[in-house]
Amino acid sequence: MTRRIALSVLALITAVLVLAVVPLGLIMTQREQTSFRDEAAAKARSIASAVEEHLSDRKPDAAARSLVAQAHGRGDCATVYDSARRVVLSTACSDVAGNDPARLVSSVLAHPETRVRQDEQWLTTAVPVGDSSDPVGVAVLSRSADPLHDRILALWGWLALIGVGGLAAAVLMSVLLARWVGRPLRVLDRAAQRLGEGALDERAPAEAGPQEVRRLAATFNTMAARTEALVHGHRAVVADVSHQLRTPLAALRLRLDLLAVDAEGDTAAELADAQGEIARLSRLVDGMLAVARAEHAVPRPVPVRVDRVVAERVAAWEPVAGAGRVRLTADCRPRLTAFLGEGDLEQVLDNLIANALDAVQEGGRVLITGKRTHETIQLRVVDNGPGMTQAARESAFRRFGNPEASGSGLGLAIVHRLVTANGGTADLLDSPGGGLSVTLSLPASRRVRDRGGKSDSGGPGPSDA
């Protein structure tokens, strides 16, 4: 943003300077040229007026000689011709009127009016002497154009200096303006990123920058404070509910266990069923609390070695897979690193592996693969179980959304919420040859962040636990 603001202001001021300085330079150049011609014409008319008395009235030519001498002193070339085109007065450089000065003189005598001839080096002005209808001679004044060129060059030099100074001031002003606007926005962006990464106490300074940016920072701080209060409040509620529910369930299970010791017959069977229901209720409460924590988790991403975590979880679940005669293997590229909340990937893999092991039968297989694709880590858990219907896949990521689940129906809901909270995606696909493939796209850098994922898309495996 700073660069765009600076370049925009610089381009605007450059355009203003060009539109102002160039026309001004052209106008002043034209005025210098006009002034140069008018001055030369005035000097030529002065000589013509002085020499008229000598040619018409035969008076002494002292005044005319003085003006011609002055012209020579200024570096001009002056020549006075009579009506017969003879040279009456002249400086030492009388040939500058052109290769054929006689033609210019004849032209003025034939048509008595001031004539101007200009080339790159000389400006020549021919003025008729005497009556405009019957001139008695011609005064020719040639002036070097070098002083005019020098003045024009100096004029454009000053204008260029003014333009460069204006551009330098524009660069300084644009950089200061861009920093004044951009710096608080960058600080606000970093604060928003840290807040999104889990630093709920992060706040942005609201004292710098334009009024709109300060107001935006104040609004962000209000939002951050409310978010922090809501998350902390929910965490407290989850902790209280966990304590309040687990304690009576544990006490009830203990009492049922004591009663079952001395029970016989139908009573023992009923107590066994009651114990099973209490165990199921305990698992359901634990699952609900896990989903609630996942929904309101604000993970602080850290580098996670995906290949190592996969290897650890496969090793941890291998005894369970072996007991069910299921082959559990992993094929991950080495050094795969994702940015996730600490412990989130372990929880995601535990739920996916548990679901897959419940879904496949004896002799089945579960394969976990991982590779990097651009800015994401592609992680897949593939089984050759019975798979899922299209309707089940569409609702599986919702709590209790899968009617085919053999467990609580919360496992894939937890997976989906943990993955999306970390800026990734989760999808359910049919495996080639039957079964289910859960595909996770995990961020491979801190720049990939999207916590706004919906929690009601996709679907779980049939044995979602």
N, C-alpha and C positions, 0 to 999 in steps of 0.2 A: 504494500500500500504506500509506504514512504516513497519508493521509487516512482510509482505511478503519479502521486501527487506532485512530486518535484518535477517530473518530466512534463506534466500537464501545465503547471504554472510557467515553466521555462518556455514551453512551446507558445503559450499565449503571449508572454512578454516579448519573445522573439518576433512573433508576427506583428505585434504592435510597433516594435522598434523598426522593423522593415517597412511597414506601411507608413510610418512617420518620417524616418530618416531618409529613405530613398527619394520620395517625392520632394522633400525639403532640399536635398542635394541637387536634384534636377532643376528646381526653381531657382536656387541660388546660382547654379552654373549658368542658367539662361540670363539671369540678371547681370552677372559678371561679364558675359559676352556682349550683352546690349550696352552696358556701361562703357566697355572698352571701345565699341564701335562709335558710340555717341561722343566719347571724349576725342577720338581720332577725327571725327567729322568736325567737331567744334574747333580743334586746332587748325584743321585745313581751311575752314571758313575764316578764321582769324587771319591767316596768311593771305587768303584771297581778298579780304577787305583791305588789308594794308597795301597790297600790291596794286589794287585797282586805281589808287590815286596816281601811282607812277605810270601805269599803262594808259590811263584815260586822260589825265590832266598833265602828264609829263612832269610831275613833281618828283622831288628826290625820293629814292627808294630806301632811305635809311631805316624806316620803320619795318619795311618788309624784310630787309637784310637781317635786322635784329631778331625778328620772329623765326627766320630760317636758321639763324645761328643757334637760337634757343632749341629749335627742333633737333639740330645736330647734336647739341649738348645732351639732350635727353636720349639720344641713340636713334632718333627717327631720321628718315630720309625724306627731304622736301625738294621739290622741283617745280618751278613756275615757268609756264609756257605762254607766249603771246598768241595772238590769233593766227599767226603764220606758222605756228607750231615750233618756233624757235625757243631755245632755253634762255630765259631771262635771269633767273636765280636758281641755284642748285647747291645741295650739299655734296659731299664726296661720294655718296652711294646712290646716285640717281638712277641706277639700272635695276632697282628692286621692284619697280612697278610691273615687271614682267618681261618676257622676252621681246615683247612688241609694245612698248609704252605709247608709241605713236598711235596705235589703234585705239587705246583708251582715251587719249587726248582728242583724237578726231571724233570719237563717239560723243564726248561731252560737248565739243564745239558744234556738232551737228544737232544734237538734242540737249540743250542746256539744262542739265539736272545733275544732281550729285550721284556719283556712281561708286560702288564699293566692290572690290575684288579681294577675296581672301583665300589663302591656301594654308598649309600646315604651319608655315613659318612667318608669313607676313600678312598684314591687313593693309590694303591700299585704298585710299579714298581720293577721288578726283572731284574737285568742286569748280564750277564755272566762275570766272572773274568778271564782274561788271553786270550789265543789264542781262536779265534772265532770257530775254529774247535775242540779244545781240552781244554775246560775251566777247571780251577783249583778250581773254586768255583762260588758262586753266591752272589751278593750283593742285598739285598731286602730293599727298603725304602718305608715306609708307611706314608702318610701325611694326616692330617685331612682335610676334605673338607669344614669345617666351614668357614675358611677365604674366600674361593672361593664363598660360598653362600652369605657371608656378602657383598663381593664386587659386586656380581651380583644384590643383593637386593638394595644396594646403587645406582648402575647404573640405575636400573629401577625406583628407587625413583626420581633420578634427571631427568630422561626422563619424568616421570609423572609430575614432577613440571614444567618442560619446557612446556609440553603439556597443563597443566592447565593455565599457564601464557599466552601461545599463545591463548587459548580459551578465556581467559578474555580480552586480547587485541582485539581478533576478535569480541567479543560481543560489546565492546566499539566502535570499528571502524564501525561495522555494524549498530549500533544504530545511531551514528553520521552521517553516510552516508545516512541512511534511512530518518533521520530527514532533512538533507540537501536537499534531493530530494523531500520528501513527504510534508514538511511543505508548500513550495510555491504552490504545487499542491492543497493542501487543501484550502489554501487562495484563489486560482484561482477558485476552485469549489464553495466556498461560494459566491465569487463575481458573478459568472455566475448564481447561484441560485437567488441571490438578483436582478440581472438584469432581469432574467426571471419573477420575481415576481413584476416587475414594477419600480424598482429603476434604472431609466435610467441614472442617474449620477454616478452609481457604476463603479469603476475602480479597477484593480488589480495591486499590486506593481510589478514592473519588474526589481528589483535590487537584488533579492535573488535566490539561486538555480543554477542548471546547466544552461549552455548557451541555450540549447533547451527549458527549462522551461521559461527562461527570454524572449526568442523570442516568445514563445506561449503567455505569458502574454501581451507582446507588441501588438501582433496581436489581442488578445481579446480586449484590450483597444481601438484599432483602430475600430474594429467592433462595440463596444459599443458606441463610439462617433458617428459613422455614423448612427447607429440605433436611437440614441437619436435625431440627427438632422432630420432624416426622420420622426420620430413620431411627433416631435414638429412642423415640417413643415406641415405635413398632418393635424394636429390639427388646425393649423392656417388657412389652406385652407378650412377646414370644417367650421370653425367659419366665415370666410369671405363669403363663399358660402351661409351659413345659413342667414347671414345678408343681402346679396345682393339679394337673392331670396325672402325672406319673406317680405321685405319692399315693393317692387313693387306689390307683390301679395296682401298684405294688402291694399295698396292704390287702386288697381284695384277693390277689393271686396267692398271697401267703395264707390267708384264711382258708381258701379253697384247697390249698395243698394240705393244710392240717386236717381239714374235714375228710379229704380223700384217703388219709392214712387208715382210718378205721371203717371206711365205708365198704359196703359189700353189695353185690347184685346190681339191681337197677339204680340204686343210689350212687354207686361207684361210677356207673356209666354216665349218669346225668352230671356228676361232678367233673368227669373227664371232658364231657362236651363243654361244660362251663369254663373249664380251664383253657380249652382250645379257643373259645370265643374271647376270653380275656387276653390270651396271647395275640390273637388277631387284632383285637382292639388296641393293644399296645403298639403293634406294628403300624396300625393305621394312624395312631396319634403321632408316632415318630415320623412317619411319612409326611403327614400334614405340616408338622413343624419344620421339616426339612424343605418342603415346598415354600412355606412362608419365608424362611430364611433366604432361600434362593431368589424369590421374587423381589425382596427388598435389599438384597446384597448390593453393595457398591464396591466392586473389587478394585484393588490397587494393583495394576498389572506388574508382574515381575517376569524376568526371563525364565522359562520352564523348558527343560530338555525333554521333549516329547518322547524321544526314543527310550530314554532311561525310565521315564514314568511308565510307559507301556510295558517295558521288560519287568519292572517291579510288580505291576498289577498282574501280569500273566503268571509270574512266579507265585504270587499270593493266592491266585485262584486255581492254580494247577491241581492241588489236592482235591478240590471240589470237582473239577472237571474229570480227574482220574477216577473218583468214586462213581461218577455217572457214566464212565467209559466214553467220554467226549474228548476229542483231540483239540486242545487250545494252543494256538501258535500265533506268532507275531512276525511281521516282515516290515520293519521300519527303516527308512534311510538313516544313516548315522548323522549325528549332530543336528537334528531337527529342533529348532527353538521357536517357541510361541510365547506371546506375552499374555499371561492370564493371571487371575487372582490366585494367591497361594492356596494350594490344596484343592482347587476347583477341578483340575483335570483328573485327579485321583477319584474324586466323587463321581464325576461323569463316567469314567471307565468302569468303576465298580457297578454302577447301575446298568450300564450297557452289557457288561459281561454276565451279570446275574440274570438279566432278561434272556440273553442268548443261551446260557446254559439251561435255563428252565424250558426254553422253546425246543431245543433239539433233543432227539432221542438217543439211545445208546448207539454208539458207532458213528455219531455225527461229528461235525467239526465246527469250530469257531476260529476265524482268522481275523487278525487286526493288522492293517497295513497303514503306512504313513509316508507321505512325500510332500515336497514343497512345490507349490504352483504360484509363481509370481510373488504376491505379497501375502499369501495364505499358506497354512499347513493343512493339507487334506488328510484327514484321519478317518478310516473306515473300519467298522466292525461288521463282519459278514458271517452269517450262519447258514446252514442248509436245513433249517427247520421247516415247519409248515408254512411259514410266511404269513402275510396279512392281506386282508381284502382291501380294496380301494377305500371303502367307507371307514374302515378301521384306521388306515394310515392318515386319512384326513382329520381325524379327531384324536389321534393318539397323544399329541402333545398337550392336550387339555387335561386337567385333573379329572380322574375317573371317566375320561373320554372314550376309553377303549372297552367296549362290552366283552371283547374276547380275552381280556387279561385274566390270568389266573391268580395274580397277586392283588395288591391294593390299587393298581392302576396309576401310581404316582411316580414311578421310576423315570419314565421318559419326560414327564412334566418337569421334574427336577433337572434332567439333562438339558432340556430346551431352555429353561430359564437361566441356568448357569452359563451355557454357551452364548446366548444372546446378550446376557449382561456383560460379557467380556468382548463384545463386538464381533462375534462369529455367527455362523448359521448352522442349522441342523436339518437334514432331509432324510426321508425314509424312501427306499427304493426296493424293488424286487431284485433278489440275487439271481444271477444266471444259473439255471438248473433248479431253481426253487430256493426258498428261504428269504431272509430279509437282510438288507444292507443299510446300515445307519451311516450316513456320510456327514462328517463334521468339517466345517471350514473355520479354522482358528487363525487369528491375526498373527502374522510373523513379525510385525513391527508395531511401535506405539502409534504410528500414524493411522492405522486402520482401527477406527473406533466407531461403533454404531450401537448404542444402547437402547435404541428405540424400537427394537424388534418386538413383533406381536407375540403374545403367549398362547395364541389359540390356533396355531397352524401345525400341520403335520400330524403324525400318529405313531403309537408305540407298537411293539411286538406283541404277540398274542399272549405272552406270559409275563407281561410287565409287572414288576414287583414293586 
